[in-house]
């Protein structure tokens, strides 16, 4: 009965901590969420899996979960009462010195994600245990993530890595003297590389001698990228896309322009596409700002009443 009472108290403490953690991140709720392994896997695109076997893993490096990321917060504290029975069962085993099976983890980018054993990790973190026995499968990636990072910070690390690789492998900066090809989401540098390859193919059509990749990059930059950027800047479209970059808008506008050309023909002017794009998304931006303002007002009112 004493142990049952103790585990009940432990779970209540863990739930309360999770609740206060959620309150502290009320304005930025994403920061309090446990990271989804699937999301990170999509970002890093690992090449293959390697079975590493049994290892002793520092618990501070376990930052996410494959399937239960909605049940625990970013500190692996339980977010729901339906976890109580299983959580207390694991907690009871610790009090009784019962050896539990090792957890099962994925390692990716130097960090770990739970395949099986979320409750065991949660209880261990709550008790301040530093290491845990684990069976590890490593997913190979050249990108190394920093411990303690939020998902947003991990995205930035991936984007920075992708930019370094793109600039190093293409010599884009040396060729164009342009170092501001920046994106807010991963995977865009591969898209730009494909744009350049398509541009190169288009130029080479009907020519006897193929142009070099350096010539293709410079031609794409001067004749495709910069005209689109000028169209964006002249209409101040970036103001309607908070947190985005000019290069993001290049991708958006090119896609929109392609859709218009499919409907109205390949001669549809860039300037007309940019103007239509600007009007359409300026209205959406005003709607979003109004919606966010009303949501913040309601939140402040609720906090004041409580």
Secondary structure, 3 states (H helix, E strand, C coil): CHHHHHHHHHHHHHHHHHHHHHHHCCCCHHHHECEEHHHHHHHHCCCCEEEEEEEEEEHHHEEEECCCCCCEECCCCECCHHHHHHHHHHHHHHHCCCCCCCEEEEEECCEEEEEECHHHHHHHHHCCCCEEEEEEEEECCCCCCCCCCCHHHHHHHHHHHHHHHHHHHHCHHHHHCCCCCCCCCCCHHHHHHHHHHHHHHHHHCCCCCCCCHHHHHHHHHHHHHHHHHHHHHHCCHHHHCCCCCHHHHHHHHHHHHHHHHHHHCCCCCHHHHHHHHHHHHHHHHHHHHHHHHHHHHHHHHHHHHC
